[in-house]
Amino acid sequence: MRRSTYALTTIVLAGTLAAQEWPRFRGPAGQGHGTVDLPAKLASANVHWRVPAGRGHSSPVLWGSRLFLTRLGTIGAEHEAGMREIACFDADTGRELWSRTRPFDSHDQHKLNSFASATPTADDRGVYVLWTSGKQLVATAFDHDGKALWRRELGEFYSNHGSAMSPVMHGDLVLVANENQGTDCFLTALDRATGEPRWRVERQKSARWASYSPPFRWQPGQGEPIVLLASSTHGLTAIEPATGKLRWQANPGFKMRFIAAPARSGNRLLVNTGSGKSGKECVVFDLGEDATSEPEVAYRPRRGLPYVPSAIALNGRFHWFTDSGFAVCIDAATGDELWRERTASRFFSSPVTNGKHLWVGDRDGNLLAFSPQTFEQLGGLDLGSPIFATPALARGAMFVRTETELVRLGPVRKQ
């Protein structure tokens, strides 16, 4: 009986690991949580495969055994016009299954950005890509076999730092946030089957800051789900996803650029914003139980704040890794700082967790593991090339995109 029960449990667990999707930036709920059985001290034996990925900073997303990412094509970013690709890989073998190339016109961007920085989103029907070309923001959809489903020009986009906005799904809607330094700013929901807009909400422009923080769906303890969006111009906005109706807006006076995705611990929501030279801000909101009214500011962390990397919540704590190399942990309920320690790394990638360890890639190409209980680096694996993208946890494995390669890590395979 015990042996049968153990076998059944193993089969169920294996099915759960295989079925888990990673359909958007930072995973199913945009919070960096996934399921993978990996040791903290990774070694070369944990590398199942590594293949060329092409140039780009977008993070891998998965649906079933299909892994998607965007990259630059054969014409380099130094040209006025170039080629950009959506590529699909077999997540189990690393074999490239297909790629689809589209031309684009060059535009201004930060020297550390890429023309392939926006992470796509995927569902059971296909993969949805948000790209900029010149002054135009373009959404494109492909099915899992690479067939083009639709293409739609959404409006104008301008930022002197370039683009990196990632779309997200809500049911049969593709949600796109476009808040930029130009005059055409909006939040829209596209029909995933046709690309036709279901609704569009005009937004106020920002004279200085484009926003890159993706919207995310939240299911409160009571009531219907809402979509939350953080930006410098509007603060934190709650939108009813079916209609685009504004539920509330909470703006405590943000003054800088939003890049990171918010992190949620219970009803506490952490949003961080900043600038490369003008400092950083962080606010933690108390969303309440039903999110029907404008939330109050619970507290404002002041020290060791991130700019590009997103924070992560685990076991009632917020953790983050800063661009300059600090690792910070605070109590999510009170804001009390539990530790703030300098590491030997610098970070653009955001952390992910399996509930046991925190993993984050650094700009030197090291995949690092940290303890969520105490500040302790548990292990590190040099992948040989800078890591800007955020890892994906799916199919019982971790998928890491470096500047040159796509790498799958998993449990050591028996010979």
Secondary structure, DSSP 8 states (H G I E B T S, - for coil): -HHHHHHHHHHHHHHHHHH--B-STTSTTSS-B------SS--GGGEEEEEE--S-----EEETTEEEEEEE-SS-TTSSEEEEEEEEEETTT--EEEEEEEEEE-----TT--TT----EE-SSEEEEEEEETTEEEEEEEETTS-EEEEEEEEE---TT------EEETTEEEEEE--SSS--EEEEEETTT--EEEEEE----SS-------EEE--SSS--EEEEEETTTEEEEEETTTTEEEEEE-----SB--S--EEETTEEEEEEEETTTEEEEEEEE-TTT--S--EEEE---SS--SSS--EEETTEEEEE-TTSEEEEEETTT--EEEEEE-S----S--EE-SS-EEEE-TTSEEEEE-SSSS-EEEEEE-SS---S--EEETTEEEEE-SSEEEEE-S----
